[in-house]
């Protein structure tokens, strides 16, 4: 699975989990946060696709992935880039 497909899959997971992904450009790295009751992951569009995917994956893992199916290629991406086992 290529980098763009991994990013698309992670964005789809976020949507299914009720997490809003906000994309912007600027001098920031990105990450997850809460705005009132909303779960939000902020992504910098100026960063490479692989970095954007890593930021989204970090946000998703912090909100919990135990109850969600993850295709093997994305599972491998998360485990290798975040150094965790899911």
RAMO-V482623 format. One record per residue. N is the residue number from 1. RES is the residue in three letters. SS is DSSP state (H for helix, E for strand, - for the rest). PHI is phi in whole degrees, 0 to 359 (* if undefined). D_LAST is the distance of its C-alpha to the last C-alpha in Angstrom with 1 decimal. Layout:
n->(N	N)
res->(RES	RES)
ss->(SS	SS)
phi->(PHI	PHI)
d_last->(D_LAST	D_LAST)
This chain:
n->(1	2	3	4	5	6	7	8	9	10	11	12	13	14	15	16	17	18	19	20	21	22	23	24	25	26	27	28	29	30	31	32	33	34	35	36	37	38	39	40	41	42	43	44	45	46	47	48	49	50	51	52	53	54	55	56	57	58	59	60	61	62	63	64	65	66	67	68	69	70	71	72	73	74	75	76	77	78	79	80	81	82	83	84	85	86)
res->(UNK	UNK	UNK	UNK	UNK	UNK	UNK	UNK	UNK	UNK	UNK	UNK	UNK	UNK	UNK	UNK	UNK	UNK	UNK	UNK	UNK	UNK	UNK	UNK	UNK	UNK	UNK	UNK	UNK	UNK	UNK	UNK	UNK	UNK	UNK	UNK	UNK	UNK	UNK	UNK	UNK	UNK	UNK	UNK	UNK	UNK	UNK	UNK	UNK	UNK	UNK	UNK	UNK	UNK	UNK	UNK	UNK	UNK	UNK	UNK	UNK	UNK	UNK	UNK	UNK	UNK	UNK	UNK	UNK	UNK	UNK	UNK	UNK	UNK	UNK	UNK	UNK	UNK	UNK	UNK	UNK	UNK	UNK	UNK	UNK	UNK)
ss->(-	-	H	H	H	H	H	H	H	H	H	H	H	H	H	H	-	-	E	E	E	E	E	E	-	-	-	-	-	E	E	E	E	E	E	-	-	E	E	E	E	E	E	E	-	-	-	-	H	H	H	H	H	H	H	H	H	H	H	H	H	H	H	-	-	-	-	-	-	-	-	H	H	H	H	H	H	H	H	H	H	H	-	-	-	-)
phi->(*	279	300	294	292	298	300	300	297	296	297	295	298	301	298	296	274	77	254	275	253	251	255	207	238	162	262	210	270	104	154	260	200	241	241	58	263	278	271	224	240	260	234	270	293	281	278	299	305	299	292	300	297	296	298	294	299	300	297	296	293	290	270	103	243	302	263	239	283	232	300	306	296	285	301	297	303	296	297	285	274	251	54	227	250	239)
d_last->(18.6	20.5	19.8	21.7	19.8	16.4	18.0	19.6	16.4	14.8	18.2	18.2	14.9	16.4	19.6	18.2	16.6	20.0	19.2	22.1	21.7	24.9	26.0	28.8	30.6	31.6	31.2	27.7	24.2	22.4	19.6	18.9	21.6	23.3	26.7	28.3	26.0	24.4	20.9	21.4	19.8	22.6	22.6	25.4	26.8	28.6	25.5	24.3	22.0	19.2	19.5	19.6	16.4	14.8	16.4	15.3	11.6	12.1	14.0	11.7	8.8	11.9	13.0	9.9	7.7	7.4	10.6	10.4	10.5	9.4	11.7	10.8	12.6	10.9	7.3	9.2	11.0	8.3	7.0	10.7	12.2	10.3	9.9	6.5	3.8	0.0)
